[in-house]
Amino acid sequence: MAKSFNFSVPPFDVLTAEQQQWVRNSVDMAYYPEGSVILAPNTVPSHLFVVVKGRVRQSEQEEEVYLYGQDETFDGRALMAGKVVGRFVAVEEAIVYLLPEATVKRLIAANVSFGALLFSDISQKLRTLSERRTQRELHSLMVSRIEQAYVRMPVYVEEHRSVFQVAQMLEAEQLNHVLVQGSSPERLGIFTTTDIRKIILSGDDPKNTPVGRLTTWALIDVQADESVFEALILMIRHGVHRVVVKRSQVVVGVLEQLDLLSFISNHSHLIWYQIQQADTVDELKLACQQIQRLIQLLSESEVKVSLIAKLVQELNAKVFGRLWRLLAPTELIENSCVMVMGSEGRGEQLLKTDQDNGLILRNGYQHPDLIAITSRFNDALCEFGYPPCPGGIMMRNPIWCQTLEAFQETLRQWIYHPTAESPIRLAIFTDAAAVCGDRNLLEALKQYFRDILQQSPQFLAQFARAVDQFGGPGGWWSRLLPGADSPDVIDIKKLGIFPIVHGVRSLALEARLAVNGTRERLDALEQSQRLPHDLVQDLHEALAFLMDMRLRQGLQMLSVGQRPSHLIHLDRLSTLERDLLRDSLQVVKRFKQLLHFHFRLDTL
């Protein structure tokens, strides 16, 4: 009988051969007719149950919590607590394995991963799952540290030395940069071979010009134990070719762009060079088309979805900014701010989805060709693979292309005289981020938005109410069961991602937080004690898992020529994925209950 025990499913797939034998030596089997109670509330459990055949319903306070099917395990938490909380009933005749409590505790003591997967919360389960991938991830960009790459030893010169002397040093020692020490230990800059061209073009005498005059004193630095991925993102964000590497506050060297690219060349086809150097829209299009391939490679390397999203955000920002500079005259660029909104603004967009962008103009500024230029911008993005927004949230729409004062009045109308479209427009604008032009225009608009909200506290409750917009039909837990009669497809965005994102967005607005990303908002809400630590950690892990699942589904659809969607086919998920999806949606459910209480949504 025990020979047929399935050791290929969690949590038993982490057991060693010896530990598997412990299971075989002690496991028993039991039969429960349809309708029989397997475990009742407040009873003392003596075994761990593994379903061999049939279905078992878990309910708490008359509400169905989960429906267990073949190879699924319950109730490990009760074994640890010494008391059953819910009620477990066989909804059809069931055959189960019974693993004695003593064996379960012996396995937990001998195998940490087994215990974590058995009865831990989603945060611990996902961390444990990550640890099980460690050997593969050692070769991925996610776990590669800057100190593992080639970091050049620092070479220093004093700021009073002449440019000519430093140029001689660079030539003699085959260097392309030196660190420049200022008058105080804290004053440190960098001088590169590029700066030599500046003095030649200026006509100044390099023998009588101190190197400090041409030094860049605003350094970008990283810690040696950070990931090379973070260094890459910083280089893209700041448009630099080098970062100074520190250990604590001590400089240990300089990481150059070419060395970084050489180190990670086996992980991805980086395209940001081409974005920076694109002189035409067609050249920019070619660079942009590689982003999907980059995402594919990073996903296959098991880079964290949050890191992928951050990189994609930076690359997209470079694309949008470069495109605007190619299309708009300098005068228009200086008197406007290009903003992206929604998931792009939050830094949570992965695959190319609907455009959400707008343009804020300086008060009093007009341009005769504005409509033609904004239309070309949106049309070009369509050609790049960013579909047009069905709701018209694009800068060619006059609603999303206004002066600062006009935008402020529009926001006021959306709050005090809302239409059916007002809530979604406000939600999308809340996540706005500047990508080109005068960023102060967007900050002024956001500050006005935060201020006016304080004068309309009842608006926030109406705003937060949207978390229930996509509640879906009841009993969706049963749809996670293999072979269930219910539809085998769920909308992961509506059911899981949107409630987290919008709920956190609502709390962030109430707290007047000036951060955009959901992860950053969660951390800020925890720091201000508006959300408990355990819930924040669960929301972090649940959102990351749901986004990763949506990404993998989208990449699979793209590979067969289909447009990515938010629909997840449950019959294609592994047992562990179903388990984590169930746990993630349970976190969503708990978060929505908190939002209902906090904003008193049940009284609206």
C-alpha positions as CSV (number, residue, x, y, z in Angstrom):
1,M,0.0,0.0,0.0
2,A,2.7,2.5,1.0
3,K,4.6,1.8,-2.1
4,S,2.1,3.8,-4.1
5,F,2.6,6.9,-2.0
6,N,3.2,9.9,-4.3
7,F,6.5,11.5,-3.4
8,S,6.5,13.8,-6.4
9,V,4.1,16.4,-5.0
10,P,4.7,19.1,-2.3
11,P,5.6,18.9,0.5
12,F,6.8,15.3,0.1
13,D,9.0,16.1,-3.0
14,V,11.7,17.6,-0.7
15,L,12.2,14.4,1.3
16,T,15.4,12.4,1.1
17,A,15.3,8.7,0.4
18,E,15.7,7.9,4.0
19,Q,12.9,10.3,5.0
20,Q,10.6,8.8,2.4
21,Q,11.2,5.4,4.0
22,W,10.0,6.9,7.3
23,V,6.7,7.7,5.6
24,R,6.4,4.2,4.1
25,N,7.0,2.5,7.4
26,S,4.3,4.5,9.3
27,V,1.6,5.5,6.9
28,D,-1.9,4.0,7.0
29,M,-5.0,4.4,4.9
30,A,-8.7,5.2,5.7
31,Y,-12.0,5.3,3.9
32,Y,-14.7,8.0,4.5
33,P,-18.2,7.8,3.0
34,E,-19.8,10.8,1.4
35,G,-20.9,13.3,4.0
36,S,-18.8,12.0,6.8
37,V,-16.9,14.4,9.1
38,I,-13.2,13.7,8.9
39,L,-12.1,16.5,11.3
40,A,-14.4,18.6,13.5
41,P,-13.6,22.0,15.2
42,N,-11.8,21.9,18.5
43,T,-10.8,18.2,18.2
44,V,-7.2,17.1,18.8
45,P,-5.7,15.8,15.6
46,S,-3.5,12.7,15.5
47,H,-2.6,12.4,11.8
48,L,-1.7,14.4,8.7
49,F,-4.2,13.6,5.8
50,V,-3.3,13.1,2.2
51,V,-6.1,12.7,-0.3
52,V,-5.8,9.6,-2.5
53,K,-9.3,9.7,-4.0
54,G,-12.3,11.9,-3.7
55,R,-12.8,15.4,-2.4
56,V,-12.7,17.0,1.1
57,R,-14.3,20.3,1.9
58,Q,-12.8,22.6,4.6
59,S,-15.1,25.2,6.0
60,E,-14.8,27.8,8.8
61,Q,-17.8,29.5,10.4
62,E,-20.1,28.0,7.7
63,E,-18.0,29.4,4.9
64,E,-16.2,27.2,2.5
65,V,-12.4,27.7,2.7
66,Y,-11.1,25.1,0.3
67,L,-11.9,21.9,-1.5
68,Y,-9.1,19.3,-1.4
69,G,-8.5,16.8,-4.2
70,Q,-6.0,14.1,-5.1
71,D,-2.5,14.4,-3.6
72,E,-3.4,17.4,-1.5
73,T,-2.6,17.5,2.2
74,F,-4.4,18.7,5.3
75,D,-4.4,19.6,8.3
76,G,-0.7,20.3,9.1
77,R,-1.5,23.5,11.0
78,A,-3.8,21.7,13.4
79,L,-1.1,19.2,14.2
80,M,1.2,22.0,15.2
81,A,-1.5,23.9,17.1
82,G,-2.9,20.7,18.8
83,K,-6.4,21.7,17.8
84,V,-8.5,21.7,14.7
85,V,-10.0,25.0,13.7
86,G,-12.2,24.2,10.7
87,R,-14.5,21.4,9.7
88,F,-13.4,18.8,7.1
89,V,-16.1,16.8,5.4
90,A,-16.0,14.3,2.6
91,V,-18.2,15.7,-0.2
92,E,-17.9,12.4,-2.0
93,E,-16.5,9.1,-0.9
94,A,-12.8,9.6,0.0
95,I,-9.7,7.5,0.5
96,V,-6.9,9.2,2.4
97,Y,-3.4,8.4,3.7
98,L,-3.0,8.8,7.4
99,L,0.5,9.9,8.4
100,P,1.0,9.8,12.2
101,E,1.8,12.9,14.1
102,A,5.1,11.5,15.4
103,T,6.3,10.9,11.9
104,V,5.2,14.4,10.7
105,K,7.1,16.0,13.6
106,R,10.2,13.8,12.9
107,L,10.1,15.0,9.2
108,I,9.8,18.6,10.2
109,A,12.7,18.4,12.6
110,A,14.9,16.8,9.9
111,N,13.8,18.8,6.9
112,V,13.1,22.5,7.2
113,S,11.7,22.8,3.7
114,F,9.1,20.1,4.4
115,G,7.8,22.0,7.4
116,A,7.6,25.3,5.6
117,L,5.7,23.8,2.6
118,L,3.4,21.9,4.9
119,F,1.8,24.5,7.1
120,S,3.5,27.9,6.6
121,D,1.9,31.1,5.3
122,I,2.4,32.2,1.7
123,S,5.5,34.2,2.5
124,Q,7.4,31.2,3.9
125,K,6.1,28.9,1.2
126,L,7.4,31.1,-1.6
127,R,10.7,31.7,0.2
128,T,11.1,28.0,0.6
129,L,10.2,27.4,-3.1
130,S,12.9,30.0,-4.0
131,E,15.5,28.2,-1.8
132,R,14.7,24.9,-3.7
133,R,15.7,26.7,-6.9
134,T,19.0,28.0,-5.5
135,Q,21.3,25.8,-7.5
136,R,19.8,26.9,-10.8
137,E,19.6,30.5,-9.7
138,L,23.3,30.6,-8.8
139,H,23.8,31.1,-12.6
140,S,21.1,33.7,-12.9
141,L,21.4,37.5,-12.9
142,M,19.2,37.7,-9.8
143,V,21.8,36.3,-7.4
144,S,25.0,37.5,-9.1
145,R,26.6,40.1,-6.9
146,I,28.6,43.1,-8.0
147,E,31.6,41.8,-6.1
148,Q,31.5,38.7,-8.3
149,A,31.9,40.8,-11.4
150,Y,35.2,42.5,-12.5
151,V,35.4,45.6,-10.4
152,R,38.4,47.9,-11.3
153,M,40.7,49.0,-8.5
154,P,40.3,52.7,-7.7
155,V,43.1,55.0,-8.8
156,Y,43.1,58.5,-7.2
157,V,44.4,61.9,-8.1
158,E,44.2,65.3,-6.3
159,E,41.8,67.8,-7.7
160,H,44.6,70.5,-8.1
161,R,46.6,68.3,-10.5
162,S,46.6,69.5,-14.1
163,V,44.5,67.9,-16.8
164,F,47.8,67.3,-18.8
165,Q,49.4,65.4,-15.9
166,V,46.2,63.2,-15.4
167,A,46.1,62.6,-19.2
168,Q,49.7,61.4,-19.1
169,M,48.8,59.0,-16.2
170,L,45.8,57.7,-18.1
171,E,47.9,56.9,-21.2
172,A,50.8,55.4,-19.2
173,E,48.6,53.1,-17.1
174,Q,46.1,52.3,-19.8
175,L,43.2,53.8,-17.8
176,N,40.0,55.5,-19.0
177,H,39.1,57.1,-15.7
178,V,40.5,58.2,-12.3
179,L,38.8,59.1,-9.1
180,V,39.4,62.7,-8.1
181,Q,40.0,63.5,-4.4
182,G,38.7,66.9,-3.3
183,S,39.6,69.1,-0.4
184,S,37.8,66.9,2.1
185,P,37.5,63.1,2.4
186,E,33.8,63.3,1.5
187,R,34.4,65.2,-1.7
188,L,35.1,62.5,-4.4
189,G,34.5,62.7,-8.1
190,I,35.5,61.0,-11.4
191,F,37.4,62.2,-14.4
192,T,37.3,60.2,-17.7
193,T,38.9,60.3,-21.1
194,T,35.7,61.9,-22.4
195,D,36.5,64.9,-20.2
196,I,39.8,65.4,-22.1
197,R,37.8,66.2,-25.3
198,K,36.0,68.9,-23.4
199,I,39.1,70.9,-22.6
200,I,40.4,70.5,-26.1
201,L,37.2,71.9,-27.6
202,S,37.1,74.7,-25.0
203,G,40.6,76.0,-26.0
204,D,41.9,76.1,-22.4
205,D,45.5,75.1,-21.7
206,P,45.4,71.5,-20.2
207,K,48.7,72.2,-18.5
208,N,47.3,75.1,-16.5
209,T,43.7,73.7,-15.9
210,P,43.2,71.7,-12.7
211,V,41.4,68.4,-13.2
212,G,38.9,69.3,-10.5
213,R,37.3,71.9,-12.9
214,L,36.2,69.1,-15.3
215,T,35.5,66.5,-12.7
216,T,32.0,65.0,-12.2
217,W,31.4,65.3,-8.5
218,A,27.9,63.7,-8.4
219,L,28.8,60.0,-8.3
220,I,26.4,57.1,-8.5
221,D,27.5,54.4,-6.1
222,V,26.4,50.9,-5.2
223,Q,27.2,48.5,-2.5
224,A,29.4,45.5,-3.3
225,D,26.9,43.0,-2.1
226,E,24.1,44.3,-4.3
227,S,23.0,42.4,-7.4
228,V,24.5,43.3,-10.8
229,F,20.9,43.7,-11.8
230,E,20.7,46.8,-9.5
231,A,23.9,48.2,-11.0
232,L,22.4,47.8,-14.5
233,I,19.2,49.5,-13.6
234,L,21.1,52.5,-12.0
235,M,23.3,52.9,-15.2
236,I,20.2,52.9,-17.4
237,R,18.3,55.3,-15.0
238,H,21.1,57.9,-14.8
239,G,22.6,57.4,-18.2
240,V,26.1,56.7,-16.9
241,H,28.8,54.3,-17.9
242,R,30.3,53.7,-14.5
243,V,29.3,53.3,-10.9
244,V,31.5,53.5,-7.8
245,V,31.4,50.3,-5.8
246,K,31.5,50.6,-2.0
247,R,31.6,48.3,1.0
248,S,29.8,50.2,3.7
249,Q,31.3,53.7,3.2
250,V,34.6,52.6,1.8
251,V,35.3,52.7,-2.0
252,V,36.5,49.4,-3.3
253,G,36.5,50.1,-7.0
254,V,34.6,51.1,-10.1
255,L,32.3,48.9,-12.1
256,E,32.3,49.9,-15.8
257,Q,29.5,49.4,-18.3
258,L,31.5,47.2,-20.6
259,D,32.7,44.9,-17.7
260,L,29.1,44.7,-16.6
261,L,27.8,43.8,-20.0
262,S,30.6,41.2,-20.4
263,F,29.6,39.6,-17.1
264,I,25.9,39.3,-17.9
265,S,26.1,38.8,-21.6
266,N,25.0,35.1,-21.2
267,H,21.8,36.2,-19.5
268,S,20.2,38.7,-21.9
269,H,20.3,40.7,-25.0
270,L,20.6,44.2,-23.6
271,I,19.1,46.9,-25.8
272,W,19.5,50.2,-24.0
273,Y,22.6,51.1,-26.0
274,Q,20.5,51.1,-29.1
275,I,17.8,53.2,-27.4
276,Q,20.3,55.9,-26.5
277,Q,21.9,55.9,-29.9
278,A,18.7,55.8,-32.0
279,D,18.6,58.8,-34.4
280,T,15.3,57.9,-36.1
281,V,11.9,56.4,-35.1
282,D,12.7,53.3,-37.1
283,E,16.0,52.7,-35.3
284,L,14.2,53.2,-32.0
285,K,11.5,50.7,-33.1
286,L,14.2,48.0,-33.7
287,A,15.6,48.5,-30.2
288,C,12.2,48.4,-28.6
289,Q,11.3,45.1,-30.3
290,Q,14.0,43.4,-28.3
291,I,12.5,44.1,-24.9
292,Q,10.1,41.1,-25.1
293,R,13.1,38.8,-25.8
294,L,14.9,40.3,-22.8
295,I,11.9,39.6,-20.6
296,Q,11.7,36.0,-21.9
297,L,15.4,35.4,-21.1
298,L,15.2,36.9,-17.6
299,S,12.0,35.0,-16.8
300,E,13.7,31.7,-18.0
301,S,16.7,32.6,-15.7
302,E,14.2,32.9,-12.8
303,V,15.0,36.5,-12.1
304,K,12.5,37.9,-9.6
305,V,9.5,39.4,-11.3
306,S,9.8,42.6,-9.3
307,L,13.3,43.1,-10.7
308,I,12.2,42.3,-14.3
309,A,9.4,44.9,-13.9
310,K,11.9,47.5,-12.6
311,L,14.2,47.0,-15.6
312,V,11.3,47.1,-18.0
313,Q,10.1,50.3,-16.5
314,E,13.5,51.9,-16.9
315,L,13.8,50.7,-20.5
316,N,10.3,51.8,-21.4
317,A,11.0,55.2,-19.9
318,K,14.1,55.5,-22.1
319,V,12.0,54.5,-25.1
320,F,9.2,57.0,-24.5
321,G,11.7,59.7,-23.6
322,R,13.8,59.1,-26.7
323,L,10.7,59.0,-28.9
324,W,9.4,62.3,-27.6
325,R,12.8,63.9,-28.2
326,L,12.8,62.6,-31.8
327,L,9.4,64.0,-32.5
328,A,9.0,67.1,-30.4
329,P,10.9,70.4,-30.8
330,T,13.1,71.6,-28.0
331,E,10.7,74.3,-27.0
332,L,7.8,71.9,-26.5
333,I,10.0,69.5,-24.5
334,E,11.1,72.3,-22.2
335,N,7.5,73.4,-21.6
336,S,5.8,70.1,-21.0
337,C,6.0,66.8,-19.1
338,V,5.4,63.4,-20.6
339,M,3.8,61.1,-18.1
340,V,3.0,57.4,-18.1
341,M,0.3,56.0,-15.9
342,G,-1.3,52.8,-14.6
343,S,1.0,49.8,-14.4
344,E,3.6,51.5,-16.4
345,G,3.7,54.4,-14.0
346,R,3.9,52.0,-11.0
347,G,6.7,50.0,-12.6
348,E,4.7,46.8,-12.7
349,Q,4.1,46.5,-16.4
350,L,5.9,43.5,-18.0
351,L,4.6,42.7,-21.4
352,K,3.3,45.4,-23.7
353,T,-0.2,46.3,-22.8
354,D,-2.5,49.3,-23.5
355,Q,-0.9,52.7,-23.6
356,D,-1.6,55.0,-20.7
357,N,0.2,58.3,-21.3
358,G,-0.5,62.0,-21.1
359,L,1.1,65.4,-21.5
360,I,1.1,68.3,-19.1
361,L,1.8,71.8,-20.6
362,R,3.2,74.8,-18.8
363,N,0.5,77.3,-18.1
364,G,0.1,79.8,-21.0
365,Y,2.2,77.7,-23.4
366,Q,0.8,76.7,-26.8
367,H,2.3,75.0,-29.8
368,P,0.6,75.2,-33.3
369,D,1.5,71.5,-34.2
370,L,0.7,70.0,-30.8
371,I,-2.1,67.7,-32.0
372,A,0.0,66.4,-34.9
373,I,3.0,65.7,-32.7
374,T,1.1,63.9,-29.9
375,S,-0.7,61.8,-32.6
376,R,2.6,60.8,-34.1
377,F,3.9,59.9,-30.6
378,N,0.9,57.6,-30.0
379,D,1.0,56.1,-33.5
380,A,4.7,55.3,-33.2
381,L,4.1,53.5,-29.9
382,C,1.4,51.4,-31.6
383,E,4.0,50.5,-34.3
384,F,6.4,49.6,-31.5
385,G,3.9,47.1,-30.1
386,Y,2.1,49.1,-27.4
387,P,-1.6,48.8,-28.2
388,P,-3.8,51.9,-28.1
389,C,-5.8,52.4,-25.0
390,P,-9.5,51.4,-25.5
391,G,-10.4,54.2,-23.1
392,G,-8.5,56.8,-24.9
393,I,-5.9,57.4,-22.1
394,M,-3.3,58.8,-24.5
395,M,-1.8,62.2,-25.1
396,R,-3.5,62.7,-28.4
397,N,-6.8,62.8,-26.4
398,P,-7.4,66.5,-25.3
399,I,-8.5,65.2,-21.9
400,W,-4.9,63.9,-21.3
401,C,-3.1,66.8,-23.0
402,Q,-3.7,70.0,-21.0
403,T,-2.0,72.9,-19.2
404,L,-1.3,72.4,-15.5
405,E,-4.2,74.7,-14.5
406,A,-6.6,72.9,-16.9
407,F,-5.5,69.5,-15.6
408,Q,-6.1,70.7,-12.0
409,E,-9.6,71.8,-12.9
410,T,-10.3,68.4,-14.6
411,L,-9.2,66.5,-11.5
412,R,-11.4,68.7,-9.3
413,Q,-14.4,67.9,-11.6
414,W,-13.7,64.2,-11.5
415,I,-13.7,64.3,-7.7
416,Y,-16.7,66.6,-7.0
417,H,-18.8,65.9,-10.1
418,P,-17.9,62.4,-11.1
419,T,-19.1,60.5,-14.2
420,A,-18.9,56.8,-14.8
421,E,-15.4,57.2,-16.1
422,S,-14.1,59.4,-13.3
423,P,-13.0,56.7,-10.8
424,I,-10.9,54.7,-13.3
425,R,-9.3,57.9,-14.7
426,L,-8.4,59.0,-11.2
427,A,-7.0,55.6,-10.4
428,I,-4.8,55.6,-13.5
429,F,-3.6,59.1,-12.9
430,T,-2.7,58.3,-9.3
431,D,0.1,56.1,-10.6
432,A,1.5,58.7,-13.0
433,A,5.3,59.0,-13.4
434,A,7.3,61.5,-15.5
435,V,9.5,60.1,-18.3
436,C,10.5,63.3,-20.2
437,G,10.4,67.1,-19.9
438,D,9.8,69.2,-16.8
439,R,9.0,66.8,-14.0
440,N,8.0,69.6,-11.7
441,L,4.8,70.0,-13.7
442,L,3.6,66.5,-12.7
443,E,4.7,66.9,-9.1
444,A,2.7,70.1,-8.9
445,L,-0.4,68.3,-10.3
446,K,0.0,65.4,-7.9
447,Q,0.4,67.8,-5.0
448,Y,-2.8,69.5,-6.0
449,F,-4.5,66.1,-6.2
450,R,-3.3,65.1,-2.8
451,D,-4.4,68.4,-1.3
452,I,-7.9,68.4,-2.8
453,L,-8.5,64.9,-1.6
454,Q,-8.1,66.0,2.0
455,Q,-11.1,68.3,1.4
456,S,-13.2,65.4,0.3
457,P,-12.7,62.5,2.7
458,Q,-15.9,60.7,1.6
459,F,-14.3,60.3,-1.9
460,L,-11.7,57.9,-0.6
461,A,-14.3,55.3,0.5
462,Q,-16.0,55.5,-2.9
463,F,-12.6,55.2,-4.6
464,A,-11.6,52.2,-2.5
465,R,-15.0,50.5,-3.2
466,A,-13.7,49.4,-6.6
467,V,-11.8,46.5,-5.0
468,D,-15.1,44.7,-5.1
469,Q,-15.7,45.5,-8.8
470,F,-14.4,42.1,-9.9
471,G,-15.4,39.9,-7.0
472,G,-16.5,37.1,-9.3
473,P,-18.9,34.3,-8.6
474,G,-19.0,32.5,-5.3
475,G,-17.4,29.2,-4.7
476,W,-14.4,30.0,-6.8
477,W,-12.2,27.9,-4.4
478,S,-13.6,24.8,-6.0
479,R,-12.4,25.9,-9.4
480,L,-8.8,25.3,-8.2
481,L,-9.5,21.6,-7.9
482,P,-8.3,19.5,-10.8
483,G,-11.2,18.0,-12.7
484,A,-13.7,20.3,-11.1
485,D,-17.0,20.8,-13.0
486,S,-16.7,24.6,-12.8
487,P,-14.9,26.6,-15.6
488,D,-11.1,25.9,-15.5
489,V,-10.2,29.6,-16.3
490,I,-9.9,32.5,-13.9
491,D,-9.0,36.2,-14.5
492,I,-6.0,36.6,-12.4
493,K,-5.9,40.3,-12.7
494,K,-9.5,40.9,-11.7
495,L,-9.5,38.3,-8.9
496,G,-6.1,38.8,-7.5
497,I,-3.8,41.6,-8.8
498,F,-6.3,44.4,-9.1
499,P,-7.7,44.2,-5.5
500,I,-4.2,44.3,-4.1
501,V,-3.0,47.2,-6.3
502,H,-6.2,49.3,-5.9
503,G,-6.5,48.6,-2.2
504,V,-2.9,49.6,-1.6
505,R,-3.4,52.6,-3.9
506,S,-6.4,53.8,-1.9
507,L,-4.6,53.5,1.4
508,A,-1.6,55.3,-0.1
509,L,-3.8,58.2,-1.2
510,E,-5.3,58.5,2.3
511,A,-1.8,58.6,3.8
512,R,-0.7,61.2,1.2
513,L,2.2,59.0,0.1
514,A,4.3,60.3,-2.7
515,V,5.5,56.9,-4.0
516,N,4.1,55.0,-7.0
517,G,4.9,51.3,-6.9
518,T,2.7,48.9,-5.0
519,R,5.7,47.4,-3.2
520,E,7.0,50.8,-2.2
521,R,3.5,51.8,-1.0
522,L,3.2,48.7,1.0
523,D,6.6,49.3,2.7
524,A,5.6,52.9,3.5
525,L,2.2,51.8,4.9
526,E,4.0,49.4,7.2
527,Q,6.5,52.0,8.3
528,S,3.6,54.4,9.1
529,Q,1.9,51.5,11.0
530,R,-1.1,51.6,8.8
531,L,-0.7,48.0,7.8
532,P,0.6,45.1,10.0
533,H,4.0,43.6,9.1
534,D,2.6,40.0,8.5
535,L,0.0,41.2,6.1
536,V,2.4,43.4,4.2
537,Q,4.8,40.5,3.8
538,D,1.9,38.2,2.6
539,L,0.8,40.9,0.1
540,H,4.3,41.3,-1.2
541,E,4.6,37.6,-1.9
542,A,1.1,37.2,-3.2
543,L,1.5,40.0,-5.7
544,A,4.9,38.7,-6.9
545,F,3.5,35.2,-7.4
546,L,0.4,36.5,-9.3
547,M,2.5,38.7,-11.5
548,D,4.9,36.0,-12.2
549,M,2.1,33.6,-13.1
550,R,0.6,36.2,-15.4
551,L,4.0,36.8,-17.0
552,R,4.6,33.2,-17.7
553,Q,1.1,32.8,-19.1
554,G,1.6,35.8,-21.3
555,L,4.9,34.7,-22.7
556,Q,3.5,31.3,-23.5
557,M,0.6,33.0,-25.4
558,L,3.0,35.2,-27.3
559,S,5.1,32.2,-28.3
560,V,2.1,30.8,-30.2
561,G,1.1,34.1,-31.8
562,Q,-1.7,35.0,-29.4
563,R,-2.1,38.3,-27.6
564,P,-1.4,38.0,-23.8
565,S,-4.4,38.0,-21.5
566,H,-5.0,37.8,-17.8
567,L,-6.8,34.4,-18.0
568,I,-5.1,31.5,-16.2
569,H,-6.0,27.9,-17.3
570,L,-6.1,26.1,-14.0
571,D,-5.8,22.7,-15.6
572,R,-2.3,23.6,-16.7
573,L,-1.0,24.4,-13.2
574,S,1.0,22.0,-11.1
575,T,-0.2,21.0,-7.6
576,L,2.2,23.5,-6.0
577,E,1.1,26.3,-8.3
578,R,-2.5,25.6,-7.4
579,D,-1.6,25.6,-3.7
580,L,0.2,28.9,-3.9
581,L,-2.6,30.4,-6.1
582,R,-5.1,29.4,-3.4
583,D,-2.9,30.9,-0.7
584,S,-2.4,34.1,-2.7
585,L,-6.1,34.5,-3.2
586,Q,-6.7,33.9,0.4
587,V,-4.4,36.8,1.2
588,V,-6.4,38.9,-1.2
589,K,-9.6,37.9,0.6
590,R,-8.1,38.9,3.9
591,F,-6.9,42.2,2.6
592,K,-10.3,43.0,1.2
593,Q,-11.9,42.3,4.5
594,L,-9.5,44.8,6.1
595,L,-10.4,47.4,3.4
596,H,-14.1,46.9,4.1
597,F,-13.6,47.6,7.7
598,H,-11.2,50.5,7.3
599,F,-13.2,52.4,4.7
600,R,-16.6,51.1,6.0
601,L,-17.5,49.8,2.5
602,D,-20.4,47.8,3.8
603,T,-22.3,51.0,4.8
604,L,-22.0,52.6,1.4
